[in-house]
Amino acid sequence: MTAAPRWLDTPESAEDLGRLRAMTPAERLAHFVEACELARSILQHRSDASEVLQRREPLSPEAEATWLRLCAEGRRARAA
């Protein structure tokens, strides 16, 4: 089983926006990939993994607005 990332055990890290803002895109991606691997490892050991993966929960209005804004920013960045 994949070990939990070091940052997961640090409660204040979730609120450390300065540290997150200082990360390069590559560093943020590495943390994202690490979290995805951890989720994959957890799901791998669940008997209801396929059911869990089929669940779809709607985004909150705030999350949807953020997602759409980030998609638009990404499109603009690629077009530049």
C-alpha positions as CSV (number, residue, x, y, z in Angstrom):
1,M,0.0,0.0,0.0
2,T,1.2,3.5,-0.8
3,A,2.4,5.5,2.2
4,A,0.6,8.7,3.1
5,P,2.3,11.8,1.8
6,R,4.3,13.7,4.5
7,W,2.1,16.8,4.2
8,L,-1.0,14.8,5.0
9,D,-0.1,14.6,8.7
10,T,0.4,18.3,9.0
11,P,-3.0,19.9,9.8
12,E,-1.8,23.4,9.3
13,S,-0.6,22.6,5.8
14,A,-4.1,22.7,4.5
15,E,-4.3,26.3,5.6
16,D,-0.8,27.3,4.5
17,L,-1.7,29.3,1.4
18,G,1.6,31.0,1.3
19,R,3.4,27.8,0.9
20,L,1.0,26.6,-1.8
21,R,1.2,29.9,-3.7
22,A,5.0,29.7,-3.6
23,M,5.0,26.3,-5.3
24,T,5.9,26.0,-8.9
25,P,3.3,24.4,-11.2
26,A,5.5,21.3,-11.3
27,E,5.6,21.1,-7.5
28,R,1.8,21.5,-7.3
29,L,1.4,18.8,-10.0
30,A,3.7,16.4,-8.0
31,H,1.5,16.9,-4.9
32,F,-1.7,16.3,-6.9
33,V,-0.3,13.1,-8.4
34,E,0.8,12.0,-4.9
35,A,-2.8,12.5,-3.6
36,C,-4.2,10.7,-6.6
37,E,-1.9,7.7,-6.0
38,L,-3.0,7.7,-2.4
39,A,-6.7,7.7,-3.4
40,R,-6.0,4.9,-5.9
41,S,-4.3,2.8,-3.2
42,I,-7.2,3.4,-0.8
43,L,-9.8,2.4,-3.5
44,Q,-7.8,-0.7,-4.4
45,H,-8.4,-2.1,-1.0
46,R,-12.1,-1.3,-0.8
47,S,-14.6,-4.0,-1.7
48,D,-17.0,-1.4,-3.0
49,A,-14.4,0.4,-5.2
50,S,-16.5,0.2,-8.4
51,E,-19.6,1.6,-6.7
52,V,-17.5,4.4,-5.2
53,L,-16.1,5.3,-8.6
54,Q,-19.5,5.5,-10.1
55,R,-20.9,8.0,-7.6
56,R,-21.3,11.5,-9.0
57,E,-21.8,14.5,-6.7
58,P,-22.6,17.9,-8.1
59,L,-20.1,20.7,-7.6
60,S,-21.1,23.5,-5.4
61,P,-21.8,26.8,-7.2
62,E,-18.5,28.2,-5.9
63,A,-16.5,25.1,-7.0
64,E,-18.2,25.2,-10.4
65,A,-17.4,28.9,-10.9
66,T,-13.8,28.2,-9.9
67,W,-13.5,25.3,-12.3
68,L,-14.9,27.2,-15.2
69,R,-12.6,30.2,-14.4
70,L,-9.6,27.9,-14.3
71,C,-10.6,26.2,-17.6
72,A,-10.9,29.6,-19.3
73,E,-7.5,30.7,-17.9
74,G,-5.9,27.5,-19.2
75,R,-7.4,28.0,-22.6
76,R,-6.1,31.6,-22.7
77,A,-2.7,30.5,-21.6
78,R,-2.5,27.8,-24.3
79,A,-3.7,30.3,-27.0
80,A,-1.0,32.9,-26.0
